[in-house]
Amino acid sequence: MLIAILFLVLHWYLSLFSQTFFLHRYAAHKMFIMNKFWERYFSLFAYITQGSSYLSPRAYAIMHRMHHAFSDTPKDPHSPHNHSNVFTMMWKTKDIYIDYVRNKVMPDARFDMKPIWEKLEKLGETWFSRLAWGTAYTFVYIGLYIYADMPMWCFLFIPIHYLMGPIHGAIVNWSGHKYGYSNFDNNDKSKNSLIWDFLMLGELFQNNHHKLPNRVNFGTRWFELDPTYPVIKMLELLRIIRMNPNPIGH
């Protein structure tokens, strides 16, 4: 059981790091700058860690910038206040995401960006890629669980690996605008859902982030710990990234 939990936790946090560090703080907000080598490195890292639930940085950035501009209004692409339950919200989010990935809808120019690595983004969106990763998860985790003689209920973890990205999105988008406390009046319904946001690597400090969208540390009070922030500072110290004096807030 310990092995099963370890692999689930490892995949959870690696995939989540790709989302909060690369897709959110880098692609959507341009909070920091990196050279082409490291940009390709973290693009590939995101593709590998997200696997079957890979998200296009361009489509993610478009939707997130719209989310800031239209927070909790009818134009917000994923506000829980426009839907009766989390499933309908995420299904609608999926439809909007696919429209941007397939260029069925062209976004407002202020929200758009060029693909970071166009060939990789196209590969990640293919059914071949998603099914290949899903097949790999099936063989690896079933084999691992059988080898470790795990109880049958542990096999229920496997679908989580397939849907890691949507699960992260559902938690952040629903909980972050429904439950918790507010430090700021943002004219929306954003909340800070966790005091110590270790579970979501800082993503559930939504109220703080909507007030200060260019702030790389999502925690604002002394007890609000953003686990991704020290990693960013370490990468800056190593000169892998450098802070952008002109990030994109929207």
N, C-alpha and C positions, 0 to 999 in steps of 0.2 A: 504493500500500500504506500509506503514511504517513497518508493521509486516513482509510482504513478503520480503522486502529488507533486514530487520534485519536478517531473517533466512538465506537468500542467502549469505549475508556478513559473518555471523557466520560460516556457512558450508565452505565457500570459504577459510577463514583464518585458520580454524582448520585443514582442509585437506592439505592446503599448508604448514602449520607448520610441519605436519607429514612428508611431502616430504622433505623440506629443512633441518629440524633438524635431523630427524631420518634416512631417506633413504639416503640423500645426505651427510650431514656432519658426521653422525655416521657410517652408513653401508658402504658407498662408500669410504670415506676418513679416517675413524677412527680418527677423530680430537680429540675426547674425549673418555673416558672410563667410563662405568657404571657397576654396579654389576648385577647379574642375575635377581634379582627382578625388578629393574628399566628397564632392557632390555626387560623383558616380559611385563612390564607395557606400555612402549612406543610402543612395537609391537602391543599390543591390542588396544592402542589408535589410531595407524595408521589404523588398520583394521576397527575400528568403524568410524573414521572420513572420510576414503576414501570410505568405503562401496562398492558400485557396481563397482567402478573404482580402487579397491585395487591393489597395486603394490607389487610384491615380492621383499623384500629387497635384496636377493641374485641376482636376475636377474637385478634389477635396478643398483646394484653396479657393476656388470660385464660390463654392457653397458656404465655406466658413466666412468669407468676407461678406457675403450676403447676409449670413446669420447675424453678424455684428451690425450691419447697416439697418436691418429690419427686425431686430430682436423682438420676438414674441408678438409680432404683428402678422397679419395674413400672408405677407410676403416672405416671412422667415421659412427657409426650406425644411427646418426640423424643430419647430417649437412644440412642446407637449400641450400647449394651450390651444393648438389648432386641431387636436385629435382626441378621440375618446379613450384611446389606450396606446400603449407603447408599440404594439404590433402594427397598427395602422400608420402611426408616425414613421416607423422605420421602413415600411413598404413604400410610402410616399417619398421618403428620402431616397430610397433605392431608385425609384422612377426618375426623379430629378437628376440624380447622379448619372444614370445611364444616358439621359438626354444630352448631358454635357460631354460625356466620354465619347459618344457617337456623333457629336456635333449636330444633333437634331435641333438643338436650341443654342443660339449664340448669346452668351451673357453680355451684360453691360460692360463696356470696355474697362471701367474702373475696377471691375472684379476679376478680369481675365488675366492670364499669364501664359507664357510659352511653356510647353512641356519641358521638364528638366532633362529627361532622357527619353525621347519619343519612342524609340524602338522598344525599350524595356516596358514603358507604359502600355504600348500596344500588345506586347507579349503577355503581360500580367492580366490583361482584360480578356484574353481568349479563353474559350471553354477548355481547350487543350491544356493550358497552364493550370486552370483551377481544378480540373479533373486529375491531372498528374499529381498535384500536391495532395488532393484528397485521397488518391490511391496510396501515395507514400505514407500519409498519416495512418491510414487503415492498416497497412502491413507493419509499419514500425510499432505502433502502439498496441495492436493486437498481439504481435509477437512479443513485445516487451512485457505485457501484462500476463501472457501465458507463461513466459519464461520465469517471471517473478511470482507465479502462482497467486495472482491477485483475485479477490472475490469478484463474482460476476457483476456486481453493481458498479465496479470501477470502470467497466466498459462504457458506462453512461458519460464518462468524461470525453470520449472520442469526438462526439459532435461539436463540443466546445472548441476543439482545435480547428475544425472546418470553418466555424463561424466567428472566430476570434474578433475580427474587425467590427462586424455588425453588433456583437455583444458589447464591445467597448463603446461604440457609438450610442447604443441604446441606453447604457448606464449614464453616460455623460449628458446626453441631450435631454433625457427624461428627468433624471434625478437633479441635475444641475439647474433646472428651471422649475422645479416643483418643491423640493424639500431642503430644509436647512435654514440658515440665518443669512442676514445681509449686513455688510459693513457700509454699503453705499446705496444711495437712491439713484438708480440708473435709468429710470423711466421704463423699466421692463421687469420681468419676474425672475431674474437670475438669482441664484442662491449659492452659498458655500455649503456643500453637503457634508463635508468631513472636516473636522478640526485638524487632524493629522492625515493628510491625503496620501497615505502610503499605498492604498489599494489602486488608485488611478494615477499615480505619479504627478499629482498636482492639477489634473484636469478638472477636478470637482470644486476648485476655487473659482467657480463661474462668475459670481458676483464681483469678485476682485478683478477678474480678467476683463469683464465688460466695462468696468470703470477705467481700467488702466491697460488697454489692449496692447500697448507697446512695451510694457514692463515684462522683462524676461523671467523674473521671479513672481510666480502666481500667488504666493503668500504675501500678505501685507501686515499682519499683526504678529507679535512675537511668538505666539503659539501655533501659527499656521506654517507648517513645514512643507515646502515643495521639493520632493525628492529629486526632481530632474534638474533643479537649479545648480546644486553643487557639481553635477556632471558637466553641465554647460560651462561652469567656471573652470573646471579642470581642463576641458577641451580648449578653452580660451588660453589658459596658462601654457598648454602644450603647443599653441599657435596653429591648431587645427581649424579653429574658427576665430573670427574677430567680431566684436559687436558692431552692428550697423547703426550709424548715427541717424539714419532716416528709415526706420521700419514702417510697415504698412499697418495702420490701425483699423480703419473702417469701423 
